[in-house]
């Protein structure tokens, strides 16, 4: 069985047996998910001048280094652990940029925001695809959504993120994207259709 066809739980089990390459392969599956979470939080909450990809890279390096501390065995537990590391790194970056994050309580609140953002991604997917395949239902749907979004044209991806995940009104989305509200509504409709087709090919 190839690495690509293994379930997250199988890769975790192999990693615990000493095959850290399997853990690296597993982390690569969550790059789009982590980047989407980081992008949303950086843009809507912290307003930092920070590249989400750099933050994700730092998070994954720490996760690889500290894998021995991870006690979970499921994809959901792994994602929660990654969100905690991401929240800590966000708090550190915010302190460096003097964004007002000065205590541990703020880091905890960032973890809560990341958890809510992940839940919003789940809900956004549920609104797009009414009956996911059996294979898809066994995966964390927020991960599937992030992967499907990553494959969309940039304007389609942006309108879905702003409308479905950040939950902005169409007028606010239009202002962000430099378009009329009517044009944004049509773009959003086309984007959802493309996203639905993309999700059909994911499992």
MODAPE-V537102 format. One record per helix or strand of 3 or more residues. SS is the DSSP state (helix for helix, strand for strand). FROM is the first residue (numbers start at 1). TO is the last residue. If there is no record, write none. Layout:
# MODAPE-V537102
SS,FROM,TO ; SS,FROM,TO
This chain:
# MODAPE-V537102
helix,3,5 ; helix,8,16 ; helix,20,28 ; helix,31,46 ; helix,52,65 ; helix,67,69 ; helix,75,96 ; helix,104,128 ; helix,134,137 ; helix,141,150 ; helix,154,165 ; helix,170,177 ; helix,181,200
